[in-house]
Amino acid sequence: MSGPSGDFERWFAEGNRLSGAGKWADAVASYRKAVAANPRHEWALNNLGFCLHQAGEHEDAVCC
């Protein structure tokens, strides 16, 4: 896939993979890119918040 939708899907899937491996900081980076491509996607925001919390970035996690 190409374009914003394809970018979202790619970054969201990568975030899911990294989160599942416990690579919180890397997952955060991927989810941030997914959210930039689709700012209203509830699961991307939720997963970003979870990974931010796991990475110890509690204040940023609350915003998600």
N, C-alpha and C positions, 0 to 999 in steps of 0.2 A: 504494500500500500504506500501511496505517496500523498503528500499534502497534509494539512492539519489533522484530519481524522486518522490517517495512517501513522502520523507522528505520535498522536495520543496513544493509539493501540500499542505501538512499539514500546514507548516509555512506560506505560502502565504494566504491560507484561513483564518488562525488565524489573520494574519495582517489585512486582509480586515475586519474581524469582529470587531477587536479592533479599527481600524481606524473609522469605521462607528459609534462606540460608543464614539468617541472623546477621546479615551485613547491613546494619542499620544506616550508617552514613551513606553508603552507596545507594541504598534503597531510597533514602531521602532525596538524593540528587535526581534519581530517575522519576520519582513521584512529583518533584517540583517541575520537571520538564513536562510531565503529563498534565499537570494542573495548568501550566502556562498555555498548553494547547487546547485545554477544555476546562476553564475555570469553574464551571458549575457541576462537574461530575462528582456526585456524592461519594462514591467509593474511593475515588482517587484522593479526595480531601480527607476522608476517614483514614485511609491507609497512610497518607502522609503524616497525619496527626499521631497515629500509633507509632510510626517509625521515629518521629521526632521525640516522642516520649521515651521510647526505648533507647535512643541515643543521648538522653539526658537534656534535651532541649525543651524543657517543660513549658516555658512561656510561649514559645513558638507553637508548641503542640496545641495549646488551648485555643489558638486562633483558627485552627482547622476544624 
